[in-house]
């Protein structure tokens, strides 16, 4: 079976509306999805995509409007009811227990799991059928990010879904894993399963999806056939304006600001990756891009640079000073700032307001505390400046961090660090989960910092992002960092080799030359 636009809709939405205090998340949203159709849902951060898919999956009750599934009224009160009706969802953030194995995690997500032996056989059978190899007995903590996503997908496929919702499914995958996922989704589509696909990677949308619905400020503002529409045209439909391409004025590189010398450190995480003899230098005005498959030491590297993990003395230097034993607050005070990948719980305290979150990292450089007391007016002004300059969509600075969409919280976190005028800034996944316009804005802000003389380390799994803004590129693999090479002229094949652990590649490259 394949997608036929003339088919009777599998899912039909009409007039769906959902309001929260200060914002209308969905405003009269309506569209339909046919059996076997791969349908993209596009929109800026805060456009209402998450609210809409949570409504379809039974996590949110709409204020108005109606849905039909297979031509029958559909209004699930909870996810288990949605699953019984044939709707499954793979969330952007995995909900897995690392200490349990694959089969145990899958069983926890099933209403009535079969005996362990039968379940393991079904997992093997389904994973082979859909090209997602998975060992039911492997502990989840030992799996790569791509393999963990397979666990989530297999858990959904065991329910024989008629509609599969996927939220940013490729954000932590290698190009090879993306190809494998797309092959699986096309197989499901051919069998009649409809897929509602959310992604900010518009080239992927053009490659995979049959149709797209675009949301802006909670309303449907258009639709298109992705393969017949350019990525730029889709992005401009999302934002309602012409996109600006990030640009950087030519500048000179200054003195070495941040340097690691033979840095080795065991991971403090149970399933983490130890850092092994890290050597690097980052100069004033330089952007060093660091790529790698998730779980190869990115979090550990940011922790040791931020001071959350302490390195052995004599391994980490900032402006010539040994800072290995300095804590995070001391490092911030001298101008070494960081922004971690995990937004909620690490970069921001979920239940604190944006004002309070601005203070958490901003005080050492912005002097937000006087005589042990928080300077509320000054801190509010700082939070408002972040919100204004980085276009954070929120009713106000009083709102709790957890109330923001993922992309808007990311803009707040990056803006909070950029506006402190750092001497050096280390960011992990700076544009993860943000829309094309916001990504361009964040990248431009990083380029502007470099132009002003800031040394930057940008850790990212988005290779196009690294090639767009970085001067030099290095790859992390199993806690080892390759020798940095100029980003200009690097091919994706060369980058793939570096990410795969070809640590002697640079030597071999020069030998061949």
C-alpha positions in Angstrom: 0.0 0.0 0.0 1.3 3.5 -0.7 0.1 7.0 0.0 -2.8 8.2 -2.2 -3.8 11.9 -1.7 -7.4 11.0 -2.7 -7.8 8.5 0.1 -10.3 8.9 2.9 -8.4 10.6 5.8 -7.0 8.4 8.6 -6.9 11.4 10.9 -9.0 14.6 10.5 -8.6 17.7 12.7 -11.1 20.5 12.6 -11.0 23.8 14.6 -8.7 22.5 17.4 -8.2 25.3 19.9 -6.2 25.3 23.1 -5.4 28.4 25.3 -3.1 28.8 28.3 -2.8 31.9 30.5 -1.4 34.6 28.2 -1.1 32.6 25.1 -3.3 30.7 22.5 -1.2 27.6 21.7 -3.6 26.3 19.0 -6.1 28.5 17.2 -8.7 26.8 15.0 -6.2 24.2 13.7 -7.4 21.8 11.0 -5.9 19.4 8.5 -6.0 15.8 7.6 -3.6 12.8 7.1 -4.3 9.9 4.8 -3.3 6.3 5.4 0.3 5.7 4.4 1.0 9.5 4.3 4.2 10.9 5.8 3.0 14.4 6.9 5.3 17.1 8.2 4.2 19.5 10.9 6.3 22.7 10.6 6.6 25.8 12.6 8.8 28.1 14.6 9.5 27.3 18.3 6.3 28.2 20.2 4.1 27.8 17.0 1.9 25.2 18.7 3.3 21.9 17.3 3.9 20.3 20.7 0.5 21.2 22.0 -1.1 19.8 18.9 0.6 16.4 18.9 -0.1 16.1 22.7 -3.7 16.7 21.9 -3.7 13.9 19.3 -1.9 11.6 21.8 -4.3 12.3 24.7 -1.9 14.3 26.8 -3.8 17.6 26.3 -7.6 18.2 26.2 -8.5 20.9 23.6 -10.8 23.8 24.6 -12.7 23.5 21.2 -12.7 21.6 18.0 -13.0 17.9 17.0 -11.0 15.0 15.7 -11.9 11.9 13.7 -9.9 8.7 13.4 -11.0 6.3 10.7 -14.0 8.5 10.2 -15.1 8.0 13.9 -15.1 10.7 16.6 -11.8 10.6 18.4 -11.0 12.4 21.7 -8.6 10.4 23.8 -8.6 11.3 27.5 -5.1 9.7 28.1 -2.3 8.2 26.0 -3.3 4.6 26.8 -6.7 5.3 25.1 -4.8 6.8 22.0 -2.6 3.7 21.9 -5.7 1.4 21.9 -7.0 3.4 18.9 -3.8 2.8 17.0 -1.9 6.1 17.7 1.7 5.8 18.9 4.3 8.5 19.6 8.1 8.7 19.8 9.1 11.7 21.9 12.1 14.0 21.4 13.4 13.1 24.8 13.8 9.3 25.4 11.9 7.8 28.4 14.1 4.9 29.1 15.7 3.4 32.3 19.4 3.0 31.7 19.9 0.2 34.3 17.3 -2.0 32.6 17.7 -4.0 29.4 15.9 -3.4 26.1 13.2 -6.0 26.7 12.5 -4.7 30.2 12.2 -1.1 29.0 9.8 -2.2 26.2 7.7 -4.2 28.6 7.2 -1.1 30.8 5.7 0.8 27.9 3.1 -1.9 27.1 -0.4 -2.3 28.5 -0.2 -6.1 28.7 3.3 -7.3 28.0 3.8 -11.0 27.1 6.2 -13.3 28.9 9.8 -12.3 28.7 10.8 -15.1 26.2 7.9 -14.3 23.8 8.6 -10.5 24.1 12.3 -11.0 23.2 11.3 -13.1 20.2 8.9 -10.4 19.0 11.5 -7.7 19.5 14.0 -9.6 17.4 11.4 -10.3 14.7 10.1 -6.8 14.4 13.6 -5.2 14.6 14.8 -7.5 11.7 11.6 -6.9 9.7 12.1 -3.1 9.8 15.9 -2.9 9.6 16.4 -1.7 13.1 18.8 -4.3 14.6 18.3 -4.6 18.4 19.4 -7.1 21.0 16.6 -7.5 23.7 19.1 -8.4 26.4 21.5 -5.4 26.1 21.4 -2.9 28.9 20.1 0.5 27.7 22.9 2.4 29.4 25.3 0.7 27.1 23.4 1.7 23.9 24.2 4.6 21.6 21.7 7.4 21.1 20.6 5.9 17.8 20.1 2.5 19.4 18.1 4.0 22.2 15.8 5.6 19.6 15.3 2.1 18.1 14.0 0.9 21.5 11.4 3.7 21.5 10.4 2.9 17.9 10.2 -0.9 18.4 8.1 -0.3 21.5 5.7 1.7 19.3 5.7 -0.8 16.4 4.8 -3.7 18.7 1.4 -1.9 19.1 0.8 -2.1 15.3 0.0 1.6 15.1 -2.0 3.2 12.3 -0.6 6.6 13.1 3.0 7.1 14.3 3.9 10.6 15.7 7.7 11.4 15.7 9.0 14.6 17.4 12.5 15.6 16.2 13.6 12.0 15.6 17.0 12.7 14.0 18.4 15.2 16.5 20.9 12.7 18.0 21.5 10.5 15.0 24.5 10.0 12.7 23.8 10.4 8.9 24.0 6.6 8.6 21.4 6.2 11.3 19.1 8.8 9.7 19.2 6.8 6.4 18.3 3.7 8.4 15.4 5.4 10.1 14.1 6.8 6.8 14.2 3.4 5.2 12.1 2.1 8.1 9.6 5.0 7.9 9.1 4.4 4.2 8.5 0.7 4.8 5.8 1.6 7.4 4.3 4.1 4.9 4.1 1.5 2.2 2.2 -0.8 4.6 -0.4 1.9 5.3 0.9 3.4 8.5 0.6 7.2 8.5 3.4 9.2 10.1 3.1 12.7 11.5 6.7 14.0 11.5 8.1 17.1 13.3 11.5 18.3 12.5 13.4 21.6 12.0 15.7 19.9 9.5 14.0 21.1 6.3 16.2 19.1 3.9 15.1 16.0 5.7 11.5 17.0 5.3 12.0 17.5 1.6 13.6 14.1 1.3 11.0 12.2 3.3 7.6 13.8 3.5 4.6 13.7 1.2 2.9 16.8 2.5 3.4 19.5 5.1 1.2 21.8 7.3 2.8 25.0 8.5 1.8 26.6 11.9 2.6 30.1 12.9 1.5 31.6 16.3 -0.9 28.7 16.8 -2.6 29.0 13.4 -2.3 27.1 10.1 -0.8 29.5 7.7 -0.2 27.3 4.7 0.7 23.9 3.4 3.0 22.5 0.7 4.5 19.5 -1.0 8.0 19.5 0.5 9.8 17.9 -2.5 8.4 20.6 -4.7 9.3 23.4 -2.2 12.8 24.7 -1.3 14.0 24.5 2.3 14.3 28.3 2.3 10.8 28.8 1.0 9.4 26.5 3.8 11.5 28.4 6.4 10.2 31.7 5.2 6.6 30.4 5.3 7.2 29.4 8.9 8.5 32.8 10.0 6.5 35.0 7.7 9.7 36.9 6.7 12.8 36.7 4.6 15.6 34.7 6.2 19.0 36.2 6.8 22.0 34.0 6.2 24.6 34.1 9.0 27.7 36.1 8.0 31.0 36.9 9.6 33.3 39.8 8.8 36.9 38.8 8.2 38.9 39.1 11.4 42.3 38.1 12.8 42.9 35.4 15.4 44.6 36.6 18.6 46.4 34.9 21.4 45.5 31.5 22.9 42.8 31.9 25.4 41.8 28.4 26.3 44.1 25.4 26.2 44.0 21.7 27.3 47.2 19.8 27.7 47.0 16.1 28.0 43.7 16.2 29.7 42.4 12.8 30.9 39.6 12.3 33.3 37.2 9.4 34.2 33.5 10.1 33.7 31.5 10.8 36.8 28.4 9.4 35.0 27.5 5.7 35.4 27.3 5.2 31.6 29.6 8.1 30.6 32.8 8.3 28.6 36.2 9.0 30.0 38.2 11.8 28.4 41.6 10.6 27.1 44.6 12.9 26.6 42.7 15.9 25.2 45.0 18.4 23.4 43.5 21.6 22.1 44.1 25.4 21.8 41.4 28.0 21.0 42.5 31.5 20.2 40.8 34.8 20.6 38.3 35.3 17.7 38.4 31.5 16.8 35.5 29.1 16.6 36.5 25.5 17.1 33.7 23.1 16.0 33.7 19.7 17.7 31.6 17.0 16.2 30.9 13.4 17.2 28.1 10.8 17.7 26.2 11.4 20.9 27.8 9.7 23.9 31.4 10.0 22.9 32.5 12.5 25.7 30.7 15.7 24.7 29.0 16.1 28.1 32.1 15.2 30.0 34.2 17.7 28.0 31.7 20.5 28.7 31.7 19.5 32.4 35.4 19.7 32.7 35.6 23.1 30.9 32.8 24.5 33.0 34.4 23.4 36.3 31.6 21.0 37.2 34.2 18.3 37.0 37.7 19.1 38.3 40.6 18.2 36.1 44.1 17.4 37.3 46.3 20.4 37.9 48.4 21.5 34.9 45.9 20.2 32.2 43.6 23.2 31.7 44.7 26.8 31.1 42.8 30.1 30.5 44.8 33.1 29.4 47.9 31.3 30.6 46.5 30.7 34.1 46.1 27.1 35.4 42.3 26.9 36.1 42.0 23.1 36.5 41.0 23.4 40.2 38.7 26.5 39.8 35.0 25.9 40.2 32.2 27.1 37.8 31.6 30.4 39.6 35.3 31.3 39.6 35.6 30.5 35.9 32.5 32.6 35.0 34.0 35.5 36.9 37.1 35.5 34.7 35.1 35.1 31.5 34.9 31.4 30.7 31.2 30.7 30.2 29.4 27.5 29.2 25.9 26.4 28.0 25.2 22.7 28.4 23.1 20.5 26.1 20.4 19.5 28.7 18.1 22.6 28.9 15.8 21.6 31.7 17.6 20.6 34.9 21.1 21.6 33.8 21.1 24.8 31.9 17.9 26.0 33.6 16.0 25.2 36.8 12.5 24.0 35.6 10.4 25.6 38.4 12.3 28.9 38.7 11.2 31.9 36.7 13.2 33.3 33.8 14.4 36.1 36.1 15.7 33.6 38.6 17.3 31.6 35.9 19.0 34.7 34.5 20.5 35.2 38.0 21.8 31.6 38.4 24.6 32.0 35.9 24.6 35.8 35.3 25.6 37.0 38.8 29.4 36.6 38.6 29.7 38.8 35.5 26.6 41.0 35.7 26.8 41.7 39.5 23.2 40.8 40.2 23.7 40.2 43.9 24.7 43.0 46.3 25.6 42.4 50.0 24.2 38.9 49.8 20.8 40.2 48.4 19.5 39.7 44.9 19.2 43.0 43.0 15.7 42.3 41.6 15.4 45.4 39.3 18.8 44.7 37.7 18.1 41.0 37.3 14.6 41.7 35.7 16.2 44.0 33.2 18.8 41.4 32.3 16.1 38.8 31.8 14.0 41.2 29.7 17.0 42.0 27.6 17.6 38.3 26.9 13.9 37.8 26.0 13.9 40.9 23.7 17.2 40.4 21.9 16.8 36.7 21.4 13.1 36.7 20.5 12.1 34.4 23.3 8.3 33.8 23.0 6.9 34.0 26.5 4.2 36.0 28.3 6.9 37.5 30.5 10.1 37.1 32.6 8.0 35.9 35.5 7.1 32.6 33.7 8.8 29.4 34.9 11.4 27.9 32.6 9.4 24.6 32.2 6.5 26.6 30.6 8.6 27.5 27.6 8.8 25.4 24.5 12.2 23.6 24.1 13.3 26.0 21.3 12.4 29.1 23.2 14.2 27.9 26.3 17.2 27.2 24.2 17.2 30.8 22.9 17.0 32.0 26.5 19.9 29.9 27.6 22.2 30.9 24.7 21.1 34.5 25.0 21.9 34.5 28.7 25.5 33.5 28.1 26.1 35.6 25.0 24.9 38.8 26.6 27.5 38.4 29.4 30.3 39.3 26.9 32.4 36.2 27.6 36.1 36.0 26.9 35.5 32.3 26.0 32.2 30.5 25.5 31.7 26.7 25.2 28.2 25.6 23.9 26.9 22.1 23.5 24.2 21.7 20.8 23.5 25.5 20.5 20.6 25.1 18.0 19.2 21.7 19.0 15.4 21.7 18.6 15.1 25.3 17.4 13.6 26.4 14.1 15.5 27.7 11.1 15.1 31.4 11.8 16.1 31.0 15.5 19.0 28.7 14.5 20.3 31.4 12.0 19.9 34.1 14.8 21.9 32.0 17.3 24.6 31.2 14.8 24.9 34.9 13.9 25.2 35.8 17.6 28.1 33.3 17.9 29.8 34.7 14.8 29.4 38.2 16.2 31.1 37.1 19.5 34.0 35.7 17.6 34.3 38.9 15.6 34.6 40.8 18.9 37.5 38.5 20.0 35.7 35.8 22.0 37.1 32.3 21.8 34.3 29.8 21.1 34.0 26.0 21.2 30.8 24.8 19.5 30.0 21.2 20.2 27.4 20.0 17.8 26.0 16.9 16.0 24.8 19.2 13.2 27.6 19.0 10.8 26.2 21.6 8.5 26.1 24.0 11.4 29.8 23.4 12.3 30.9 23.8 8.7 28.8 27.0 8.5 30.4 28.8 11.4 33.6 27.0 12.5 37.2 28.0 11.6 38.6 24.6 12.7 37.0 21.2 13.2 37.9 18.3 15.5 35.9 15.1 16.3 35.3 13.3 19.6 35.3 9.6 19.5 35.4 7.4 22.7 36.7 10.4 24.7 39.6 11.2 22.3 39.8 14.4 20.3 41.3 14.4 16.8 43.8 17.0 15.8 41.8 20.1 14.7 41.8 20.8 11.0 40.6 23.9 9.0 36.8 23.5 8.5 37.0 25.1 5.0 37.1 22.5 2.4 36.5 19.5 4.7 34.2 17.0 3.0 31.5 15.1 4.8 33.4 11.9 4.1 36.5 13.2 5.9 34.4 14.4 8.8 32.7 11.0 8.9 36.1 9.3 9.2 37.2 11.6 12.0 33.9 11.0 13.9 34.4 7.3 13.4 37.8 7.3 15.2 40.4 7.9 12.5 42.7 9.7 15.0 45.7 9.3 12.7 43.8 10.7 9.8 45.5 14.1 9.8 48.9 12.4 9.8 47.9 10.2 6.9 46.4 13.1 5.1 49.7 15.0 5.2 51.7 11.9 4.3 49.6 11.4 1.2 50.1 15.1 0.2 
